[in-house]
Structures are given as structure tokens and as C-alpha cells.
Amino acid sequence: MVMQAEMLRKAIENLIDAKLVDAMARPDGLSRLLAHRRTGVATPDIRNAERRLEQTLDELVSFAEEHAEQAA
């Protein structure tokens, strides 16, 4: 369970870092982040981080389902 929590933490941190870099290091970054909230359009780095977070969540759900089946 510790490993799964660590995987989730890293995926979340990766998404936060991608958003911070975009907002702070690029021109008009804050405007871009606000536009992303409204439209769903994001930079490739943010989309990749979101995809990795979704993959991690899918893996964790699958892992939890497997353990629930084994316990039953």
C-alpha cells in the first residue's frame, strides 16, 4: 500500500510541477492556466502530466479491485 501511495503522490506532484513551470516560467503562463480551466486546452507538458496521473489512478483502481477479489 505504501508503494501505491508513493506512486500517486509522485503523479500529483508531477502535475503540480508542470502547472507551476507553465505559470511561472513562460510568458502569459497564468492566463494560459486560467484558459485551461475554462476550455480544457493545455500545454503538452500539462497534458502529459494529466495523462500520467490518470494512468496511475487506473493502475491503483485495478490493484485495489484485484485485492478485493482475492480477499473475497
Helices and strands as residue ranges (DSSP letters): H 2-25, H 29-39, H 44-71
